[in-house]
Amino acid sequence: MQEDRLARAFVEFSDTLVHDYDVVEFLSRLCRRSVEVLGVSGSGALLTDGAGRLQLVAASTEQVAVLETLQIQRREGPCVDAFRSGRQVAVPDLRQTARRWPAFTPRALGAGIAGVCAFPMRLRADRIGALNVFQATPGPFDAAAVLAGQALADVATIAILQARAVEDAARLAGQLEHALKSRVVVEQAKGILAERLGIDPEEAFARLRRHGRLHGLHLAVLARQVVDGSFTLDAAPGPEG
């Protein structure tokens, strides 16, 4: 394992995370750096979509992309197992896994892959995917490299969850802003109707709401029409008793 390259990779990822970034590009870079730092022949990353299905997001080579896609399609392989269990899956010699992964193992061996290690991308109970690394020769993975691989997977997990949290926060902020603006318009419409019809604001609100229900109009939409003068509600009946 290249300790200096690992240090540079973490610095690079830290710089990336303080700015807006593209998750796919981030994971593509992560796969490339994993190959450099861990001294492996290839790396790939799978993530879950909104329906909980694994999807290929990044791969260091086309050959790795094919193997990762095969795991998804056949629902077997080290990356799939690491995601399901939330634990590392290290296989130093794939020749011993023919029964475990009957579809994946022969394809990997045929592609010149002898060993594989999959790192779960998880944070406490949240499992969002897995990072897979491949080696061309059989043999145990270096203990320091395994630790570094999990650290890289953890960095990716934090980055993705952070991005999702920002998106959720922005979506919530937009919903709240819309709700507040709608409320302001409704209050304005209540005041206009109360003055125009000589009724109190609560009765004005009841009439506004009832008219919207009868005609399938959202309250905020109807209120805007009252405020901009395109609808008067003068002839609208009183509220239900």
N, C-alpha and C positions, 0 to 999 in steps of 0.2 A: 504493500500500500504506500502511496505517495503522500506523506504527512503535509508537506508544503503545499501540494495541490489541493488537499482537503481544506486547509486553512484558507487558501485563496478562494475556493468554491464557496465557503460559508460567508466570506466577506462580500463576494459577488452577489450571493442570494440576499444578504442583508441589505445591500444597496438597492436591489430590485424591489424589495418588499416595502420600502418607504415611499415608493412612487406608484402610480397606476401601472398595472402590468397585465399582460395577457397570460392566462393560465396555461394555454396550450404551448405558447413559446417558453414559458417558465419550465414546464415539465420536459419539453424537448431539450432544453439546456441542462436540466437535471440529469437526464439520461446520458447526455454526452459527458458530463462531468463525472458521472458514476463510473463510466468506462475508464476514464483517465485516472481517477483517484484509486479505484479498487483493483485496477489491473485486470479487468475482465474483457471478454470479447464482445459483449453486447448487453444492452439494457432496454427495458420497456416499462411503461407505466399504464395501468388500467385504473379507471375511475367508474364509480356508479353514476348512473343518470338519475333523473327524477323518479323513475319507476323502480329503482333498486337494481337495475341490470348493469353488469360490467361492460364498459366500452373501452376500446383502445384509444388512448389520447396521444401517446408519444412513443417513439422507438428509435434507437440509435442507428439501426439498419433496416432495410426492407426485409431481410431474412428474419429478424426479430419480430417485425410487424406481423409476418405470416404466422409465426409460432404463437404469438399473443392472441391473434384472431382465432386460431385453432382452439386455444384454451376456452375462449368465450363461446364459440360455437358448440364445442363438445362438452362444455361445463366440467372440464377436468384439467389438472395441471397444477404446478406449484403456485402460480399467482392466484388461481381460484381458491386453492386450499388455504393460502395465507389470508385472503380476504374473509373467507367463511369463518376461520378459526380465530382470527385476530392474532396469530402467532407466526413467527418466522418458520419458513419451510426450507431447510437446507438439504440438498441431495448432492453429495460429492461425486457420485457415480450413477449416471442415469441408467446404466445397464441393469441395475438392481430394481428398477421401478416399472418393468413391463406390465405387470399385473395391476399395479396401482393406477397407472395412466396409460391404458392400452392404445389410445389414439395419439396422445402427445409424445410419448417416449420414442417410438420408432421415427416419427417425423423429426424430432430434435436430434436424435443420433444420426439420422441421415443428413442433417444439415451441418454436421460437424460439432454439435454441442455435446459435451461430456458431463458437465455438472451445472447445477442451477441453485440459486438461492433467492427466495422471494421474501420481501419485507412488507408486512402489513402497514398500510397507511391508516393509522388510527389515533384517536385522542380520547382517552377514557372509553366511554361506551360507543363513541362514534367511529364507525369503520367506513371509509370512503373509497378504498381501493387498495392497490398493492404495487410495489416497485420490484421488478424482476431483474436479476443479473445472471448472465450466462458465462461459462468458461469452456474453453476448447479442449482442455485436458482434464482427466479425472483426478480427484484428490481433494482432501479437506480444505475448506475455505479458511484463510487466515483469520484468527480470532479478532484481531484489530480491524480487519477489513469488514467483518460482520458487524461489529459495533458501529463503524463508520457508515456502513450501508443503512443500518436502521436509523442513524442520526439524519442521514440525507432524506430518508422516507419521512421522518418526523418533521423536518423542515418543510417538505412539500405539503404535508397534511396541514400544518399550521397556516401556510400560505393560502391554501385553498379554502379552508374554513374561514379565514380572515376575509377573503374575497366574498364569500357567500354572506358573511355577517354584514359586510358593508352594503351589499346589494339589498339584503333584507331590510337594513336600517333605512336605506334610501327609499325603498318601496313604502315602508311604514310612514316615513316622513311625508312622502307625497300624498298618501292616503289621509293623513291627519290634516295636512294643509288644505286638501280638497274639502274635507269635512268642515273645517273651520270657515272656509270661504262660503260654503253652502249655508252654514248656520247664520252667517252675517246677512246673506241675501234673504233668508227666510224672515229674520227679524225686521229687515227693512220692509218686506212685503206686508208683514203683520201691521206695522205702523201705518203704511199707506192705506191699507184696507180699513183699519180702525177709524182713521180720520175721514175717509171717503164715505163709509157706510154709517158712521156714527155709532159704532159698536166698540166694545172693549177689545184689547189685543188678543185675549184668550179665545173669544168668540170668532175673531178674525182668523186666527190660526185653525180653529176647528172647521170653519168653512173652507179654508184653503186646502186642508188635508182631505176633507170629504170630497171636494171637487176632483182632486188628483186621483183619489181611489176610484171614483165613478168613471173617470175617463182614461184611466191607465197612465197617468202622468206622474213622474217623479216629483216629489215635493219641491226639490231645489229648482227643477226646470220650470215648474209653474210659478214659483216665487220670482224667478228672473223675468218671466213674462209680465208679471204684475209690476215689478220695479221699472222695466223699460217701457211700460205703457202699452205693450202689444196685447195684453189681456186685462180686463177690468174687474171681472167677477161681480159686477154690479147686480146682475140678475140671478146670481147663484142663490139656491135655497139655504135656509139656516141649517145648523147642525142637527144631527139626529138626536132625538130625545132619549 
